[in-house]
Structures are given as structure tokens and as C-alpha cells.
């Protein structure tokens, strides 16, 4: 075995381990010194995936068509790489997860669908998940460590229907309905409640209405309203706040940079730092310190992402997606007080 060439593979292009997560690989035969050096650089594949380290983005509509493409966004280093593809091309889906898996409702593929995928972060494995109760699209989802609540959206009209997906056993059952039939909403939450921005209450309406879903007891109640009537937004948060990008806002009748900060303690909604571009039909997922927002439609489908740091409420550029897209969805692998 060569100690000069990484992995013992003699080549002009040195082999680089594709870590740090279990999804990566280190082909060849490595000396202990080479392995230790790679571990120090944070590129050696490990046994499993650390909680709160990554988000999986389903890109949705790419080049005008539904897509199977997913990106894996690693918060440390702000790295975006390929993730295991979806089981079917789709757009206008929704997603939620806990520390081990993300559940993706695929949306339009090309019609309203009951299909869900289960993405296991360790190993980057995609498999079938228990189907939804109705074919739908343009929904939203939020959850904690044990359950995810899916607002189904269009089926084919705006709907109050919600499903409760229990990760242990992969079961889907009826959940307490929304306060109004809606679609094109967004959701974020902590370990006890999910806040659902209902979006469009008809076609093509917008709304300030939000619902607060308490997981214990499956109780739905009114939540503090948004600052502007909107639809087609996105949301991410940590254990204390949810950041809502409002999307398409009226009466301006235009895409927007507006974000609201929803503080779970006290149920207050206030202005949050604006997005870098006016947009709608985006997706978002968050870790303990920051949320990553894929902006979606700006003047066209976009690769642009923003990183929103909760402490200090700052918004900055985040590593771009692999393709210009919109109407996607995202889930992360856990944040303490949210889904861990």
C-alpha cells in the first residue's frame, strides 16, 4: 500500500474522503495517519449522522417540470451537495421530520398525490412512507420528535384536512382540522406546538390567518396573525422562534421580501429581517442557530438561498442550490426543543 497517495490509489487526482456523514465514502486503503488527517479536516465519513447538522431540500419545479432532485445542505461550512433522489418527480410538496428521518409528501407528480417518501439521514436512504389520506398538493407541515402534522392543501380544492404522521411505526391518521379550508401555506414549530400560516383561503385569495396546533391533545386554536395577507410562503425556526417568509403579499399583489418572527412564548409576531430578494414558492429548514431559505420564484425560478441567523436576526447569502427551482420542500435532521 502506498503511503504517498491517499487511499493507496495511484492517480494524478488525489482521492478525497466524502465525509463527514455516513452518506460519504473513502475509497481505497487508508493509513491511520491519513485517516486522522481527514478527521481533523472534517471530511472523514463517520458512523452515522450527527443531529442538527443538515437539511434535505426537494427542489420541486426545475426547468419548468416536476423534479426528483434533492440537495443536502450541511450547516457547518454551508455546503450543498447531491442528496438521494425522490421516488417520483414532483412539485408543491411539503416535508417534516425528526432527528433520524424526513417525511416528504410529494405533491404534484403530475397530479395531486398521496405519495410520501421517507428519507433516512444516516445512509441517505430514500424509501416509501405511509401514504396520506387524500391526494393533495400545496400543503405544509410541522412536528416534534414523535409526530409530524401535515396540512394537505389542495385535494383538489382548498381543504381543512390534516394528517398526523407518527414516526414510530410510520402510521398516518386523522389530525384535528384547520380553522379554515386553505392551501399554499407554511408552518414551523417547537416541541409543543406547530404554527400554521394558512395561506390562500380560496382562489386566488391571501390570508393573515394562522393556527396553533398543540401536539398534546391534538388541539387547534387561533394563533397571532401575520403582518400582511399572503400565500405561497415558507418557514423555519428553532425552539423559541419561527421565521415566516410571507411570499406573495396583497394588496401589493406582488412577491415580497417580508418576513415575520413568531415567538412561541407569548405567541407574538413581529417584523423579521427581510429576504435578499422578493420571492414566493420557496422552501426552508432550520438548525439550532440558523434557518436556510430557498427563495423559489424571484423574477424566475432561482438558485438563491438565504441564511437567517436567529440570534441577531441577520440574513445573509447561503450556498446556492444545484438548479434554479421553485415549489420545493425541506426537512432537517433535528433541533433540540423542536424535533429532538
C-alpha positions in Angstrom: 0.0 0.0 0.0 1.3 3.4 -0.9 1.7 5.9 1.9 2.3 8.7 -0.6 -1.1 8.5 -2.3 -4.3 9.0 -0.3 -6.2 5.7 0.0 -3.3 3.9 -1.6 -4.7 4.8 -5.1 -2.1 5.9 -7.5 -3.7 8.7 -9.6 -3.0 12.2 -10.8 -6.1 13.4 -8.9 -5.8 12.6 -5.2 -8.7 10.7 -3.7 -10.6 12.8 -1.2 -12.9 11.3 1.5 -16.5 12.4 1.1 -17.4 13.0 4.7 -18.2 13.8 7.4 -21.5 12.0 7.3 -22.2 8.3 6.8 -23.5 9.2 3.3 -19.9 9.8 2.3 -17.2 7.3 1.3 -13.4 6.9 1.4 -12.5 4.5 -1.4 -9.2 2.7 -1.2 -6.9 1.6 1.7 -6.0 4.4 4.2 -3.2 4.5 6.7 -4.1 5.6 10.3 -2.2 8.9 9.7 -4.2 9.6 6.6 -7.5 8.8 8.4 -6.6 11.1 11.3 -5.7 13.9 9.0 -9.0 13.6 7.2 -10.9 13.5 10.5 -9.1 16.8 11.6 -10.2 18.3 8.3 -13.8 17.1 8.9 -14.0 15.1 5.7 -13.8 11.5 7.1 -17.1 9.5 6.9 -18.4 8.7 10.4 -20.7 6.0 11.7 -24.0 7.9 11.5 -25.1 11.4 11.1 -24.9 14.0 13.9 -28.2 15.5 15.0 -28.9 19.1 13.8 -26.3 19.1 11.1 -28.1 19.0 7.8 -31.3 19.7 5.8 -32.7 17.9 2.8 -34.2 20.2 0.1 -36.5 18.7 -2.5 -36.1 21.3 -5.3 -39.6 20.9 -6.8 -40.1 22.5 -10.2 -36.8 22.6 -12.2 -36.7 23.9 -15.8 -40.5 24.1 -15.8 -41.0 20.5 -14.8 -41.5 18.5 -11.6 -38.2 17.0 -10.4 -36.8 14.2 -8.3 -33.7 16.3 -7.5 -32.8 16.8 -3.8 -29.9 18.7 -2.2 -28.2 18.0 1.1 -27.3 21.3 2.9 -24.8 20.9 5.7 -25.0 23.8 8.1 -21.3 23.6 9.2 -19.4 25.0 6.3 -22.7 25.9 4.4 -22.1 23.0 2.0 -24.7 22.0 -0.6 -24.3 18.6 -2.3 -26.4 16.0 -4.1 -28.9 14.0 -2.0 -30.7 10.8 -2.8 -33.5 11.5 -5.3 -37.2 11.3 -4.7 -39.2 8.2 -5.8 -41.1 10.3 -8.3 -40.8 13.7 -10.0 -43.0 16.2 -8.1 -43.5 19.8 -7.0 -45.6 21.7 -4.4 -44.9 19.1 -1.8 -44.3 19.5 2.0 -42.0 17.9 4.5 -41.3 17.5 8.2 -39.0 15.2 10.2 -37.3 14.3 13.4 -33.6 13.6 14.2 -33.4 10.4 12.1 -35.7 10.8 9.1 -37.6 13.3 7.0 -41.1 12.6 5.6 -41.8 14.2 2.2 -45.3 14.5 0.8 -44.5 14.6 -2.9 -47.4 16.9 -4.1 -48.0 17.1 -7.9 -46.4 14.2 -9.8 -48.1 15.5 -12.2 -51.5 15.2 -10.5 -52.4 15.5 -6.8 -50.8 12.6 -5.0 -50.9 10.5 -1.8 -47.3 9.5 -2.2 -44.9 10.1 0.7 -41.1 9.3 0.9 -39.1 8.5 4.0 -35.6 10.0 3.8 -33.3 8.4 6.4 -30.4 10.8 7.1 -28.0 8.1 8.2 -27.1 6.4 4.9 -29.1 8.9 2.8 -31.7 6.3 2.1 -35.0 7.0 0.4 -37.9 4.6 0.8 -41.7 4.6 0.7 -43.6 6.2 3.6 -47.2 5.6 4.6 -49.5 7.4 2.2 -51.6 10.4 3.0 -55.4 10.1 3.5 -56.1 12.1 0.3 -54.4 13.0 -2.9 -53.2 16.6 -2.4 -50.6 19.3 -3.1 -49.6 22.8 -1.9 -49.7 21.7 1.7 -47.5 22.5 4.7 -46.1 20.6 7.8 -44.7 21.0 11.2 -43.9 18.5 14.0 -41.9 17.4 17.0 -39.8 14.3 17.8 -42.7 11.9 17.6 -45.2 13.2 15.1 -45.5 15.4 12.0 -48.7 17.2 11.3 -49.5 17.6 7.5 -52.0 20.2 6.3 -53.0 18.6 3.0 -53.7 21.8 1.0 -55.4 21.2 -2.4 -57.4 18.0 -2.8 -58.3 19.3 -5.5 -59.8 22.4 -3.7 -58.6 24.1 -0.6 -59.0 21.8 2.4 -59.1 21.8 6.2 -57.8 18.2 6.3 -54.7 17.3 8.3 -52.9 14.1 8.9 -50.8 13.0 11.9 -47.8 11.0 10.9 -46.2 9.1 13.8 -42.6 8.3 13.1 -42.5 5.2 15.3 -44.4 2.7 13.3 -44.8 5.0 10.3 -48.5 5.4 10.8 -50.8 8.2 9.4 -54.1 9.1 11.0 -56.6 11.9 11.0 -55.4 15.1 12.8 -57.6 17.9 14.1 -58.7 20.0 11.2 -57.6 23.5 10.3 -59.8 26.5 11.2 -60.5 27.2 7.5 -60.0 25.5 4.2 -56.7 26.6 2.7 -53.7 25.9 0.5 -50.3 27.3 -0.2 -49.5 27.8 3.5 -46.3 27.4 5.6 -45.5 26.1 9.0 -42.9 26.0 11.8 -43.0 25.0 15.4 -41.2 23.8 18.6 -41.6 20.7 20.6 -45.1 21.5 21.8 -46.9 23.5 19.1 -46.8 24.0 15.3 -47.8 27.4 13.9 -49.6 27.1 10.5 -49.9 30.1 8.2 -53.0 29.1 6.2 -52.1 30.9 3.0 -54.9 31.0 0.5 -58.4 30.5 1.8 -59.8 30.3 -1.7 -58.6 31.0 -5.2 -56.7 33.3 -5.6 -57.1 34.8 -2.1 -54.5 35.6 0.5 -54.8 35.5 4.3 -53.3 36.7 7.6 -54.8 33.7 9.4 -52.5 31.4 11.5 -53.5 28.3 13.5 -51.7 27.0 16.6 -51.7 23.2 16.7 -50.8 21.7 20.1 -49.5 18.2 19.7 -50.5 17.0 23.2 -54.2 16.6 22.9 -54.3 17.5 19.2 -55.8 20.9 19.8 -56.2 23.5 17.1 -56.6 27.2 18.1 -56.1 30.7 16.7 -52.5 31.9 16.5 -51.4 35.5 16.2 -52.0 36.7 12.7 -49.4 37.6 10.1 -48.5 41.3 9.4 -49.8 41.0 5.8 -52.3 38.9 3.9 -50.2 36.4 1.9 -49.8 32.9 0.4 -47.1 30.7 -1.0 -44.6 31.4 1.8 -42.1 29.3 3.7 -40.9 29.0 7.3 -38.2 27.6 9.6 -37.3 28.1 13.2 -35.7 26.8 16.4 -37.1 26.1 19.9 -38.0 29.8 20.6 -38.9 31.4 17.3 -40.3 30.7 13.8 -39.3 32.8 10.9 -42.1 33.1 8.2 -41.3 34.4 4.7 -44.7 35.7 3.6 -44.3 35.1 -0.1 -47.0 36.6 -2.3 -48.5 39.6 -0.5 -51.6 41.7 -1.0 -52.7 44.5 -1.5 -49.4 45.0 -3.3 -50.2 41.9 -5.4 -46.6 41.0 -5.7 -43.8 38.8 -4.4 -42.3 40.1 -1.2 -39.2 40.2 0.9 -41.4 40.4 4.1 -40.6 38.1 7.0 -42.3 37.8 10.4 -40.7 36.5 13.6 -43.2 34.4 15.6 -42.1 33.9 19.3 -43.8 30.8 20.7 -43.6 32.1 24.3 -46.3 34.7 24.3 -47.4 34.0 20.8 -46.1 37.3 19.5 -45.5 38.2 15.8 -43.1 41.0 14.9 -41.1 42.1 11.9 -38.1 40.0 10.9 -35.1 40.9 8.8 -36.2 40.9 5.1 -35.1 38.4 2.4 -32.4 39.4 -0.1 -34.9 39.2 -2.9 -38.7 39.4 -3.3 -39.9 35.8 -3.9 -42.6 33.2 -3.4 -43.0 29.4 -3.6 -39.8 28.8 -1.6 -38.8 26.2 1.0 -37.0 26.4 4.3 -35.4 24.2 7.0 -33.5 25.1 10.1 -30.9 24.1 12.7 -30.5 25.4 16.2 -28.8 28.7 15.2 -30.0 29.4 11.6 -32.7 28.7 9.1 -31.9 28.2 5.4 -34.4 29.7 3.0 -34.6 28.6 -0.7 -36.3 31.7 -2.2 -38.1 30.0 -5.1 -39.6 32.4 -7.6 -37.9 35.8 -7.7 -38.3 37.1 -11.2 -37.9 33.5 -12.3 -37.1 30.2 -10.7 -34.0 30.8 -8.6 -30.9 29.1 -7.0 -30.8 31.7 -4.3 -30.8 30.8 -0.7 -30.6 33.0 2.4 -29.2 32.0 5.9 -31.2 33.6 8.7 -29.4 33.6 12.0 -31.9 33.7 14.8 -29.5 35.4 17.3 -29.2 39.0 16.0 -31.9 38.4 13.3 -29.4 38.6 10.4 -29.9 37.4 6.9 -27.0 36.6 4.6 -26.2 34.7 1.5 -26.3 30.9 1.8 -24.8 28.4 -0.6 -26.9 28.2 -3.8 -28.9 25.2 -4.8 -27.8 22.9 -7.6 -30.5 24.1 -10.0 -32.9 27.0 -10.4 -36.2 25.9 -8.9 -39.4 26.7 -7.0 -42.3 25.0 -5.3 -40.0 22.7 -3.2 -40.0 21.5 0.4 -37.4 20.7 3.1 -36.7 18.9 6.3 -33.8 19.0 8.8 -32.3 16.3 11.0 -33.2 17.8 14.3 -33.0 20.8 16.6 -33.2 20.5 20.4 -36.6 21.7 21.5 -38.1 21.2 18.1 -37.8 17.6 16.9 -35.2 16.2 19.3 
